[in-house]
Amino acid sequence: MVPSETMIALLLLLGTASVYGQGSSGHGHAHAHTCIHNNHQQLIASQVIALVIADMEKDGDGVIDQAEVTAEFVTRYDHDGNGDITEDEFVKQWHQQYHDEHDFAGYLFHHFDVNNDLNLTASDVAALELSLDTDGDGKVSVAEFQTFMTNLYKNCVSFHG
């Protein structure tokens, strides 16, 4: 992938998989985050998933493509414009946009920081991309994304309060 495609793919994964991380992270990060889905707007998992899909899949073709992800996530998550997403950037934006608790968003960030460098980068994208394209067709379909997200939320404890 060329660098811009890699960043776009990263942002796709952030948008689609940022709730990944239920269960034990296994990444050895020093920060302890909880896996309790607490949403400040009382949104349940299916509502958050629907919002993320609506934010990404604008043309209705059933595929979450790089152009859609770029339009939605480049300007929202990489606040300092350096090409990497820090935990602070991710947590702030995820909470602002989807209203999940900061601690939960931090836990998700650490799960996706596959190489443990405290930034979401192209190398993290490469590691996560394969898990999203479950049928191996080289595309991340809305159905694949929705199934992935639903399974992730099911593996997490829900708490509203």
KAZI-V882660 format. One record per residue. N is the residue number from 1. PHI is phi in whole degrees, 0 to 359 (NA if undefined). PSI is psi in degrees with one decimal (* if undefined). D_CENTER is the distance of its C-alpha to the mean C-alpha in whole Angstrom. Layout:
BEGIN
n->N phi->PHI psi->PSI d_center->D_CENTER
n->N phi->PHI psi->PSI d_center->D_CENTER
END
This chain:
BEGIN
n->1 phi->NA psi->144.0 d_center->20
n->2 phi->283 psi->157.9 d_center->21
n->3 phi->307 psi->-42.6 d_center->19
n->4 phi->293 psi->-36.4 d_center->18
n->5 phi->293 psi->-36.0 d_center->17
n->6 phi->296 psi->-44.1 d_center->15
n->7 phi->296 psi->-39.3 d_center->13
n->8 phi->297 psi->-44.4 d_center->13
n->9 phi->298 psi->-39.5 d_center->11
n->10 phi->302 psi->-46.6 d_center->9
n->11 phi->294 psi->-35.0 d_center->8
n->12 phi->301 psi->-47.4 d_center->7
n->13 phi->295 psi->-37.7 d_center->5
n->14 phi->299 psi->-46.0 d_center->3
n->15 phi->291 psi->-37.5 d_center->4
n->16 phi->270 psi->-29.8 d_center->5
n->17 phi->241 psi->10.7 d_center->3
n->18 phi->293 psi->-14.5 d_center->2
n->19 phi->269 psi->2.9 d_center->5
n->20 phi->292 psi->139.9 d_center->7
n->21 phi->138 psi->9.0 d_center->10
n->22 phi->285 psi->144.9 d_center->12
n->23 phi->91 psi->-165.3 d_center->16
n->24 phi->279 psi->140.4 d_center->17
n->25 phi->283 psi->-36.2 d_center->15
n->26 phi->67 psi->14.3 d_center->18
n->27 phi->258 psi->-6.9 d_center->17
n->28 phi->70 psi->25.7 d_center->19
n->29 phi->287 psi->149.4 d_center->18
n->30 phi->287 psi->-26.0 d_center->20
n->31 phi->280 psi->132.1 d_center->18
n->32 phi->261 psi->120.3 d_center->19
n->33 phi->239 psi->152.7 d_center->16
n->34 phi->268 psi->158.4 d_center->16
n->35 phi->249 psi->56.6 d_center->15
n->36 phi->243 psi->118.6 d_center->16
n->37 phi->279 psi->102.4 d_center->14
n->38 phi->241 psi->117.5 d_center->16
n->39 phi->248 psi->126.6 d_center->16
n->40 phi->291 psi->-13.8 d_center->18
n->41 phi->255 psi->11.3 d_center->19
n->42 phi->61 psi->29.1 d_center->19
n->43 phi->282 psi->137.2 d_center->17
n->44 phi->271 psi->168.9 d_center->16
n->45 phi->308 psi->-47.9 d_center->13
n->46 phi->298 psi->-30.7 d_center->15
n->47 phi->288 psi->-41.4 d_center->15
n->48 phi->296 psi->-44.8 d_center->11
n->49 phi->301 psi->-44.9 d_center->10
n->50 phi->299 psi->-38.7 d_center->13
n->51 phi->295 psi->-43.5 d_center->12
n->52 phi->296 psi->-43.9 d_center->9
n->53 phi->300 psi->-46.6 d_center->11
n->54 phi->298 psi->-35.2 d_center->14
n->55 phi->291 psi->-30.4 d_center->12
n->56 phi->263 psi->-45.7 d_center->11
n->57 phi->265 psi->82.0 d_center->14
n->58 phi->277 psi->-28.7 d_center->17
n->59 phi->266 psi->-2.7 d_center->20
n->60 phi->73 psi->17.8 d_center->20
n->61 phi->272 psi->-0.5 d_center->21
n->62 phi->83 psi->2.5 d_center->18
n->63 phi->237 psi->134.4 d_center->16
n->64 phi->268 psi->99.0 d_center->13
n->65 phi->262 psi->168.1 d_center->15
n->66 phi->297 psi->-36.7 d_center->14
n->67 phi->296 psi->-40.7 d_center->17
n->68 phi->295 psi->-41.5 d_center->15
n->69 phi->294 psi->-43.2 d_center->11
n->70 phi->301 psi->-47.6 d_center->14
n->71 phi->301 psi->-35.3 d_center->16
n->72 phi->272 psi->-46.7 d_center->13
n->73 phi->257 psi->-25.0 d_center->10
n->74 phi->302 psi->-47.0 d_center->13
n->75 phi->281 psi->-16.7 d_center->15
n->76 phi->269 psi->-38.8 d_center->13
n->77 phi->262 psi->-38.3 d_center->11
n->78 phi->273 psi->76.7 d_center->13
n->79 phi->297 psi->-33.8 d_center->16
n->80 phi->266 psi->-1.8 d_center->19
n->81 phi->69 psi->21.6 d_center->18
n->82 phi->269 psi->-1.9 d_center->19
n->83 phi->94 psi->-9.4 d_center->16
n->84 phi->242 psi->152.4 d_center->14
n->85 phi->251 psi->117.3 d_center->11
n->86 phi->276 psi->166.4 d_center->13
n->87 phi->300 psi->-43.9 d_center->12
n->88 phi->300 psi->-45.0 d_center->14
n->89 phi->299 psi->-46.8 d_center->13
n->90 phi->297 psi->-50.7 d_center->9
n->91 phi->299 psi->-46.2 d_center->11
n->92 phi->301 psi->-47.6 d_center->13
n->93 phi->289 psi->-42.8 d_center->11
n->94 phi->299 psi->-44.6 d_center->9
n->95 phi->296 psi->-45.4 d_center->12
n->96 phi->297 psi->-41.7 d_center->14
n->97 phi->276 psi->-40.5 d_center->12
n->98 phi->244 psi->-5.0 d_center->11
n->99 phi->71 psi->12.8 d_center->14
n->100 phi->287 psi->149.1 d_center->12
n->101 phi->305 psi->145.4 d_center->14
n->102 phi->304 psi->-45.1 d_center->14
n->103 phi->297 psi->-40.1 d_center->15
n->104 phi->296 psi->-44.5 d_center->12
n->105 phi->297 psi->-37.7 d_center->9
n->106 phi->296 psi->-40.7 d_center->11
n->107 phi->300 psi->-43.7 d_center->11
n->108 phi->298 psi->-44.7 d_center->8
n->109 phi->306 psi->-48.7 d_center->8
n->110 phi->294 psi->-29.3 d_center->11
n->111 phi->292 psi->-38.9 d_center->10
n->112 phi->279 psi->-15.7 d_center->8
n->113 phi->281 psi->72.4 d_center->11
n->114 phi->302 psi->-39.3 d_center->13
n->115 phi->269 psi->6.2 d_center->16
n->116 phi->58 psi->33.6 d_center->16
n->117 phi->263 psi->7.9 d_center->17
n->118 phi->66 psi->20.5 d_center->15
n->119 phi->219 psi->143.3 d_center->13
n->120 phi->271 psi->117.7 d_center->10
n->121 phi->226 psi->-176.6 d_center->13
n->122 phi->301 psi->-35.1 d_center->14
n->123 phi->292 psi->-33.5 d_center->15
n->124 phi->293 psi->-38.0 d_center->12
n->125 phi->300 psi->-47.0 d_center->11
n->126 phi->302 psi->-39.8 d_center->14
n->127 phi->289 psi->-32.8 d_center->13
n->128 phi->270 psi->-27.2 d_center->10
n->129 phi->303 psi->-42.2 d_center->11
n->130 phi->299 psi->-35.3 d_center->14
n->131 phi->289 psi->-24.4 d_center->13
n->132 phi->279 psi->-35.6 d_center->11
n->133 phi->271 psi->77.1 d_center->14
n->134 phi->288 psi->-23.5 d_center->16
n->135 phi->266 psi->-1.7 d_center->20
n->136 phi->70 psi->22.1 d_center->20
n->137 phi->270 psi->3.2 d_center->21
n->138 phi->83 psi->5.3 d_center->19
n->139 phi->231 psi->151.7 d_center->16
n->140 phi->256 psi->106.7 d_center->13
n->141 phi->278 psi->159.1 d_center->15
n->142 phi->301 psi->-39.7 d_center->14
n->143 phi->297 psi->-42.8 d_center->16
n->144 phi->297 psi->-44.5 d_center->14
n->145 phi->298 psi->-46.9 d_center->10
n->146 phi->297 psi->-42.9 d_center->12
n->147 phi->298 psi->-46.3 d_center->14
n->148 phi->302 psi->-50.8 d_center->11
n->149 phi->296 psi->-43.1 d_center->9
n->150 phi->300 psi->-44.8 d_center->13
n->151 phi->298 psi->-38.7 d_center->14
n->152 phi->295 psi->-45.5 d_center->11
n->153 phi->294 psi->-36.7 d_center->12
n->154 phi->299 psi->-31.4 d_center->16
n->155 phi->277 psi->0.1 d_center->16
n->156 phi->247 psi->151.1 d_center->15
n->157 phi->282 psi->130.1 d_center->18
n->158 phi->269 psi->139.3 d_center->18
n->159 phi->211 psi->126.2 d_center->20
n->160 phi->238 psi->109.1 d_center->21
n->161 phi->168 psi->* d_center->23
END
